[in-house]
Amino acid sequence: MHTKPEIHLVWLKRDLRLQDNEAISNALNSGGRVLLFYCFEPLLLKAPHYSQRHWDFIKQSLTDLNHSLKPYNSKVLVVQSDVIAAVNQILSTYKVRNIYSHQETGLLVTFNRDKSFKRFCKNNFINWHENINNGVQRGLKNRKKWLEITDIFYDMPPLPFAPQNDQLLDLNAITQLERNFNIPDLSTNMSSPFQKGGRTTGLLYLSSFLEERHKDYMLNISKPDLSRKSCSRLSPYIAWGNLSVREILHQTKAFRKTLKNKKALNPFISRLRWQSHFIQKFEMEHTMENASVNKGYHKLKKSISLEYQEAWKAGKTGFPLVDASMRCLNETGYLNFRMRALVVSFFTHNLWQPWQAATTHLSQMFLDFEPGIHFPQLQMQAGETGINALRIYNPIKNSLEYDPDGSFIKKWVPELKALNRPFIHQPYLMTKMEQQFYNFKLGEDYPNPIVNIDVTRKRASDTLWNLRKDHLVKSENDRILKKHTLANRKSFINYGNKT
């Protein structure tokens, strides 16, 4: 009887890197032969939170991984398949005792898939090892020890990628396996306006940020146009796992030692640490995907307006900064944090639409879609956590303050490019005579405002502040604070000053 050769599998998900990848490191440390594989799963290809821009970024990341694996005469087995079916197919050729992957804090659909996969592994006598990713811990009841645990994790040196000779399954063997699978085409449109996936590109962004772009980081962080260069732009490379937060922290701290102004990078370091804080929150309270974390807000009822929602998605609300932000996001997949907060605030407060109605469009548009950040942030900006300050962003005030000359607006709302202040910010102030002077017709060339922001702001503010007095909202506040608040929150915020 023919004995099947034994291998270990590494199931890549949102950890598309070789370095500082605990799943890969543990598989290699086992001493056995190792196969890396990635599945384009139909259940995710059909999931409404994903879009083609995500799949292209992943394909580019896998192509980059395969380029890095060439010196080892190996590559990632990339298939389009349900993961259980894929492993079953591999089992027809190889004996598999161990599968390694990272603990994914993902959507409900991936959580349910993982439960099915765990049963499958148990039934087939396979040990499935789920490893920590970016410091997020599974099974915590509260945050009492979380900061200490993550400090230890981030202080550890990043894990190297050091396979033994011929430890990775070779190209010939992988080619043989591919004959049994539907193999997706990894080519993508490299002329698209999106950031390109892959560790190689991610490292270039990190290098240019540390060497030059960080100098204007805090100066321009809230400006919709200038922030596109002065912010790190590393979020998609973190979200899809091309780079780990730990290795970015280590590289940043090492570079900081060479600077005269060593505090310049502290705000960036602090924000890196907040990444795991939000994902940890989602890991501990996954119901956030569909419902507000504070159950007192479940009674909040909002009228659905598809007309409002479509105008918001298309960037045709009559408020230039909101429209420019939405069009920019739709086109490029990126917005700075303040503009993300602004468009969510406008949707949930001024248009008075439920945050759940914004989730899929935004997740499809954000190239850096990360479930563990996406849902907590949506609820925080919608004012439905009960524990965070209620912020209702004024699109006119923000426009005047952060895009004073209207350069961002003119770029993304070209029908307004001939206008100057104050009309570039508030075209609805134009008289008939002024419209004639600019050869511009409000309501034809650009829409009238679809809501009165003063009236809608007051409605939202009054409703949400009154709800804060609700008994259930208050009791939920206590529960949330006990479960999710860090014991030493102030020091965490100022973490950049620690070392």
C-alpha positions in Angstrom: 0.0 0.0 0.0 1.3 3.4 -1.0 2.1 5.7 2.0 1.2 9.3 1.4 4.0 11.8 2.2 3.3 13.9 5.2 3.2 17.7 5.1 2.1 20.6 7.3 -0.3 23.2 5.8 -0.3 26.9 6.4 -3.7 28.5 5.5 -3.1 32.1 4.6 -5.9 34.5 5.2 -5.4 38.1 6.2 -1.7 37.5 6.9 -0.2 37.7 3.4 3.4 37.9 4.5 6.3 35.5 5.1 8.1 37.6 7.8 6.7 37.9 11.4 4.0 35.4 10.6 3.5 33.2 13.6 1.6 30.5 11.7 4.4 30.1 9.1 7.0 30.3 11.8 5.4 27.5 13.9 4.9 25.4 10.8 8.6 25.7 9.9 9.7 25.0 13.4 7.9 21.7 13.3 10.7 20.5 11.0 8.3 18.9 8.5 7.6 19.8 4.9 5.3 22.8 4.5 2.8 23.9 1.9 1.4 27.5 2.0 -2.0 27.8 0.5 -4.7 30.5 -0.1 -8.3 30.0 -1.0 -10.5 32.4 -2.9 -13.6 31.2 -1.1 -17.0 31.5 -2.9 -18.6 32.4 0.4 -16.3 35.5 0.6 -16.4 36.3 -3.1 -20.1 36.6 -2.8 -20.0 38.4 0.6 -21.5 42.0 0.2 -18.7 43.6 2.3 -16.0 42.8 -0.3 -15.4 44.2 -3.8 -13.1 43.7 -6.8 -10.6 46.2 -5.4 -10.0 43.9 -2.4 -9.5 40.8 -4.5 -7.1 42.6 -6.8 -5.1 43.8 -3.8 -5.0 40.2 -2.5 -3.9 38.9 -6.0 -1.1 41.4 -6.1 -0.1 40.4 -2.6 0.0 36.7 -3.6 2.0 37.5 -6.7 4.5 39.4 -4.5 4.7 36.4 -2.1 5.4 34.0 -5.0 8.2 36.3 -6.2 9.7 36.2 -2.7 9.4 32.4 -2.7 11.3 31.9 -6.0 14.7 31.5 -4.3 13.2 28.6 -2.3 11.8 26.9 -5.4 8.3 27.2 -4.0 5.1 29.3 -4.2 1.7 29.6 -2.6 -0.9 27.1 -3.8 -3.7 29.5 -4.8 -7.0 28.0 -5.5 -10.7 29.1 -5.9 -12.5 26.7 -3.6 -14.3 26.2 -0.3 -11.5 25.7 2.2 -12.8 22.3 3.4 -13.0 21.1 -0.2 -9.5 22.3 -0.8 -8.0 20.5 2.2 -9.9 17.4 1.3 -8.4 17.5 -2.2 -4.9 17.9 -0.7 -5.6 14.9 1.6 -6.0 12.8 -1.5 -2.3 13.3 -2.2 -0.7 14.0 1.2 -1.1 13.1 4.8 -1.8 16.2 6.9 -1.6 16.2 10.6 -1.2 19.9 11.3 -2.7 23.0 9.8 -1.6 26.5 10.9 -3.3 29.8 10.4 -3.8 33.1 12.3 -6.8 33.8 14.5 -9.0 35.8 12.2 -11.3 38.5 13.7 -13.5 38.7 10.7 -17.2 38.8 9.7 -19.8 36.4 11.0 -19.5 34.4 7.8 -15.8 33.7 8.4 -16.5 32.9 12.1 -19.1 30.3 11.0 -16.7 29.0 8.4 -14.0 28.6 11.1 -16.4 26.6 13.3 -17.2 24.3 10.4 -13.5 24.0 9.6 -12.7 23.1 13.2 -15.2 20.3 13.1 -13.8 19.1 9.9 -10.2 19.0 11.3 -11.4 17.1 14.4 -13.2 14.5 12.3 -10.1 14.0 10.2 -7.7 13.9 13.1 -6.0 17.1 12.1 -4.6 19.6 14.6 -5.6 23.1 13.7 -3.3 25.7 15.3 -4.6 29.2 15.3 -1.9 31.8 16.1 -2.1 35.3 17.4 -2.2 38.1 14.8 -1.1 41.7 15.7 -1.6 41.1 19.4 -5.4 40.4 19.4 -6.3 37.8 22.1 -9.2 35.4 21.9 -11.4 34.5 24.8 -10.8 37.6 27.0 -13.7 38.6 29.3 -12.3 42.1 30.0 -9.2 44.3 29.5 -7.6 44.0 32.9 -4.4 42.2 31.6 -4.7 43.1 27.9 -2.3 46.0 27.8 0.4 44.0 29.6 -0.1 41.0 27.3 0.1 43.1 24.2 3.1 45.0 25.5 4.9 41.7 25.8 3.8 40.7 22.3 4.9 43.9 20.7 8.2 44.0 22.5 9.2 40.6 21.1 11.4 40.8 18.0 9.5 40.1 14.7 9.7 36.5 13.6 12.1 35.7 10.7 11.2 33.6 7.7 13.9 30.9 7.7 12.9 27.6 6.1 15.3 24.8 6.0 16.7 23.6 2.6 13.8 22.0 0.6 11.4 22.4 3.6 8.8 24.2 1.5 6.9 22.0 -1.0 8.6 22.5 -4.4 7.2 24.0 -7.5 6.8 20.6 -9.3 4.8 19.2 -6.4 2.6 22.3 -6.3 2.1 22.1 -10.0 0.9 18.5 -9.7 -1.6 19.7 -7.0 -2.9 22.5 -9.1 -4.2 20.0 -11.7 -6.9 19.1 -9.3 -8.1 22.7 -8.6 -9.7 25.7 -10.2 -6.7 28.0 -10.3 -7.6 31.7 -10.4 -5.8 34.2 -12.7 -3.7 36.5 -10.5 -3.2 39.2 -13.1 -4.7 42.6 -12.3 -5.0 46.1 -13.8 -1.8 47.7 -12.5 -2.9 51.1 -13.9 -5.9 51.4 -11.5 -5.9 54.3 -9.1 -5.7 52.0 -6.0 -2.6 51.4 -3.9 -1.0 48.2 -5.1 -0.9 45.1 -2.9 2.2 43.3 -1.7 4.9 43.4 1.0 7.4 45.0 -1.4 5.2 48.0 -2.0 4.2 48.2 1.6 7.8 48.4 2.7 8.3 51.3 0.2 5.5 53.2 1.7 6.9 52.6 5.2 10.4 53.7 4.1 9.2 56.9 2.5 7.0 57.7 5.5 9.8 57.3 8.0 12.5 59.0 5.9 10.5 62.0 4.7 6.7 62.1 4.8 6.3 61.8 8.6 7.5 65.3 9.0 4.1 66.7 8.1 2.1 63.9 9.7 0.4 65.8 12.5 0.3 69.1 10.5 -1.8 67.6 7.7 -3.5 64.6 9.3 -7.0 66.2 9.1 -6.6 67.8 5.7 -8.3 65.7 3.0 -5.8 66.5 0.3 -2.4 66.9 2.0 -3.0 63.9 4.3 -2.9 61.7 1.3 0.9 62.2 1.2 1.8 63.0 4.8 -0.1 60.1 6.4 1.7 56.7 6.3 -0.8 55.1 3.9 0.1 51.7 5.5 -3.5 50.8 6.4 -4.2 48.4 3.5 -0.9 46.6 4.1 -1.8 46.1 7.7 -5.4 45.1 7.0 -4.4 42.4 4.5 -1.3 41.4 6.4 1.5 42.4 4.0 3.1 44.0 7.1 2.6 43.2 10.8 2.0 46.0 13.3 4.8 44.6 15.3 7.5 44.9 12.6 6.3 48.4 11.8 6.6 49.4 15.4 10.1 48.0 15.7 11.2 49.6 12.5 9.7 53.0 13.5 11.2 52.9 16.9 14.6 52.1 15.5 14.3 54.9 13.0 13.2 57.3 15.8 16.5 56.9 17.5 18.2 58.6 14.6 16.0 61.7 14.7 16.8 64.9 16.5 13.1 65.4 17.2 12.3 62.0 18.7 8.7 62.9 19.5 7.8 63.4 15.9 6.8 59.8 15.4 5.1 59.3 18.8 1.6 60.1 17.4 2.0 57.6 14.7 3.2 54.9 17.2 0.1 55.6 19.4 -2.2 55.2 16.4 -0.6 51.9 15.5 -1.4 50.6 19.0 -5.0 51.7 18.7 -5.3 49.3 15.7 -5.3 46.2 17.9 -7.4 48.0 20.6 -10.4 48.3 18.2 -10.0 44.8 16.7 -9.8 43.4 20.2 -13.1 45.1 21.0 -14.7 43.5 17.9 -13.2 40.1 18.9 -14.9 40.3 22.3 -18.2 41.6 21.0 -18.8 40.3 17.4 -22.5 41.2 17.5 -21.3 44.7 16.5 -21.4 43.6 12.9 -25.2 44.0 12.8 -26.3 45.8 16.0 -25.1 48.6 18.2 -22.8 47.5 21.0 -25.0 49.5 23.4 -28.3 47.6 23.4 -30.1 50.8 24.5 -29.8 52.1 21.0 -31.6 49.2 19.4 -34.8 51.1 20.1 -33.6 54.0 17.9 -35.7 53.9 14.8 -34.8 55.9 11.6 -36.7 56.3 8.4 -35.0 54.6 5.4 -34.5 56.9 2.4 -33.0 55.2 -0.6 -32.9 58.5 -2.3 -30.7 60.0 0.4 -28.5 56.9 0.5 -27.9 56.9 -3.2 -27.1 60.6 -3.3 -24.6 60.1 -0.5 -23.0 57.1 -2.2 -22.6 59.0 -5.5 -21.4 62.2 -3.9 -24.4 64.3 -4.9 -25.7 65.6 -1.6 -25.2 69.3 -2.3 -22.5 69.6 0.3 -19.1 69.9 -1.5 -16.8 68.4 1.1 -19.0 65.4 1.7 -19.4 64.9 -2.0 -15.7 65.3 -2.7 -14.9 62.8 0.0 -17.3 60.2 -1.3 -16.2 60.5 -4.9 -12.5 60.4 -3.8 -13.2 57.2 -1.8 -15.2 55.6 -4.6 -12.4 56.3 -7.0 -9.2 55.7 -4.9 -10.3 53.5 -1.9 -8.7 56.0 0.5 -9.9 58.8 2.8 -8.1 60.2 5.9 -9.7 59.6 9.3 -11.5 62.9 9.7 -13.2 62.7 6.3 -14.3 59.1 7.1 -15.8 60.4 10.3 -17.4 63.3 8.4 -19.2 61.2 5.8 -20.5 58.7 8.4 -21.6 61.6 10.7 -23.5 63.1 7.7 -25.1 59.8 6.8 -26.2 58.9 10.3 -27.0 62.4 11.8 -27.9 64.8 8.9 -29.5 62.2 6.7 -30.7 60.3 9.8 -30.0 56.9 8.2 -29.1 53.8 10.3 -25.4 53.1 10.3 -26.1 49.5 9.2 -27.2 50.9 5.8 -23.7 52.4 5.3 -21.7 49.3 6.2 -21.5 47.5 2.9 -20.9 50.5 0.6 -18.1 51.8 2.8 -16.5 48.4 3.3 -16.6 47.8 -0.5 -14.9 51.2 -1.1 -12.3 51.1 1.7 -9.3 49.4 0.3 -8.2 48.9 3.9 -11.4 47.3 5.0 -10.8 45.7 8.4 -13.9 44.3 10.1 -12.5 44.8 13.6 -12.0 48.6 13.0 -14.9 49.1 10.6 -17.9 48.3 12.8 -16.7 49.9 16.1 -15.8 53.0 14.3 -19.1 53.2 12.5 -21.0 52.9 15.7 -18.7 55.5 17.5 -19.2 58.0 14.7 -23.0 57.3 14.7 -23.1 58.1 18.4 -24.5 54.7 19.4 -21.9 53.5 21.9 -23.1 55.6 24.8 -19.5 55.9 26.1 -17.9 58.1 23.5 -18.4 61.8 23.0 -21.2 62.6 20.6 -19.6 64.3 17.5 -21.8 65.7 14.8 -19.5 67.1 12.2 -20.4 70.3 10.4 -19.5 69.8 6.7 -19.2 73.6 6.1 -17.0 74.3 9.1 -14.8 71.3 8.2 -14.6 72.5 4.6 -13.5 76.0 5.6 -11.0 74.7 8.1 -9.4 71.8 6.3 -9.8 72.6 2.6 -9.8 76.4 2.8 -8.9 77.1 -0.9 -11.2 74.3 -2.0 -8.4 72.4 -3.8 -9.7 69.0 -2.7 -13.3 69.9 -3.6 -12.2 71.2 -7.0 -10.3 68.0 -7.8 -13.2 65.7 -7.0 -16.2 67.8 -7.8 -15.0 69.4 -11.0 -18.4 71.0 -11.7 -17.4 73.5 -8.9 -13.8 74.1 -10.0 -14.6 77.6 -11.3 -16.1 78.8 -8.0 -14.1 80.6 -5.3 -14.8 81.2 -1.6 -17.4 81.2 -0.2 -19.2 79.5 -3.0 -16.8 76.6 -3.4 -17.9 75.6 0.1 -21.5 76.7 0.0 -22.7 77.0 -3.7 -26.3 77.3 -2.5 -25.4 80.8 -1.3 -25.2 82.1 -4.8 -27.8 84.5 -6.1 -29.2 84.2 -9.6 -27.0 87.0 -10.8 -23.9 85.3 -9.3 -24.9 82.0 -11.0 -25.1 83.8 -14.3 -21.6 85.4 -13.7 -20.1 82.0 -13.1 -22.2 80.3 -15.9 -23.4 77.9 -13.2 -26.9 76.7 -12.5 -27.6 75.4 -9.0 -29.9 72.3 -9.3 -28.6 71.5 -12.8 -24.8 71.7 -12.7 -24.7 70.7 -9.0 -27.5 69.6 -6.7 -29.2 71.8 -4.1 -28.5 70.6 -0.5 -30.7 67.5 0.1 -31.2 68.5 3.8 -31.0 71.5 6.1 -27.9 70.7 8.2 -28.9 73.0 11.0 -32.3 71.4 11.4 -31.0 67.9 11.0 -28.1 68.5 13.4 -30.5 69.6 16.1 -32.8 66.7 15.6 -29.9 64.2 15.9 -28.4 66.0 18.8 -31.6 66.2 20.8 -32.6 62.6 20.1 -29.2 61.1 20.9 -28.6 63.2 24.1 -32.1 62.3 25.3 -31.4 58.6 24.7 -28.3 58.9 26.9 -30.7 59.3 29.9 -32.3 56.0 29.1 -32.0 53.4 31.8 -30.8 50.6 29.4 -28.3 52.9 27.7 -26.8 53.8 31.1 -26.7 50.2 32.3 -25.1 49.2 29.0 -22.5 52.0 29.4 -21.4 50.3 32.7 -21.2 46.9 31.0 -19.2 48.2 28.1 -16.8 50.2 30.3 -16.1 47.1 32.4 -15.6 44.9 29.4 -13.7 47.1 27.0 -12.0 50.0 28.9 -8.3 49.8 29.5 -7.1 50.1 33.1 -4.5 52.7 32.2 -6.1 54.3 29.2 -4.2 57.6 29.4 -0.8 55.9 29.2 -2.0 53.8 26.3 -3.0 56.9 24.4 0.4 58.4 25.0 2.2 55.1 24.3 4.6 56.7 21.9 6.3 58.3 24.9 7.0 55.0 26.5 10.3 54.1 24.8 
